[in-house]
Amino acid sequence: MLIHPKIDPVALQIGPVAIHWYGLTYLLAFGLFIALAHLRLRHEPFRSLHGDGPGAWSRKDIEDMLFVGVLGVVLGGRLGYCLFYKPGYYLQHPLEIFFVWQGGMSFHGGLIGVILSQVWYARSRGKPFWQVMDFIAPCVPLGLAAGRLGNFINGELWGRAADPDLPWAMVFPQSGTAIPRHPSQLYELLLEGLVLFVLLWLYARRQRKEAQVSAMFLIGYGVTRFTAEYFREPDAHLGILAFKMSMGQWLCIPMILGGVLLWVWAETRDVPVRPNRTAAR
């Protein structure tokens, strides 16, 4: 059996300032988003919409989308965790909602926060909302992979008990037991991060109807997360819920169904082709 190396969560200490690995993985996620978004500008319809006119796409859009998106991730992720995972506790201790340094973030809450932030961004810039979301979607999975790497470094969100004969079964001393477990953080890194990125990036390289790339993200993430949850230890205070599913799996079901409905809606929607604002280059 493998033993989790118990990596020091502090990557660098400079006097009283401590730089944590988890914070660095967030910076890595933002850097990957910027790099991929610049490549995304070469895809249609964004390549043809490059310019300075209303609704045009530029590199400054990437910075602005990232800024409001980060706010959406942090606020939505924190509020989503409080609402989905510990509503009773935070109703009794409302001030602790702001204690983000104690941990507790929800992907599904962060997703809602990002959607709301981009609604505001699209309206303020005169861009079609689904065009904005289709631009963002393929740039997200590698950032999710970076976040799962941070979970593994911290030795948190470990997996369920595994067969000791499994070559990569791992003991997480942070769990307080010597039980060999699935390194579910790495499963999620591969499924929700690398696999989803490759599939979504290839799908988005060809021009699709508005909202279809976003729909494929919802379906893809929902399916990969739902699968990975079978190997992830459920939250101790929640355990396994109805139909032997975890909270994470229950939250993925509306994502998958919503993604399917969104894709069908986009496929049947009669949207005129938007004229090129400048010649493609």
Protein Blocks (a to p, Z undefined) as FASTA:
>chain_A
ZZdehiafblbdghjbccdfklmmmmmmmmmmmmmmmmmmmpcfklmmgcjbehiacfkl
mmmmmmmmmmmmmmmmmmmmmmmmmmmlmmmmmmlmmmmmngpidfklmmmmmmmmmmmm
mmmnopafklmmmmmmmmmmmmmmmmmmmmmmnopaiacdddfklmkbccdfknopabdc
ddfklmmmmmmmmmmmmmmmmmmmpccdehklmmmmmmmmmmmmmmmmmmpccdfklopa
ehhiafklmmmmmmmmmmmmmmmmmmmpccdddddfbdcZZ
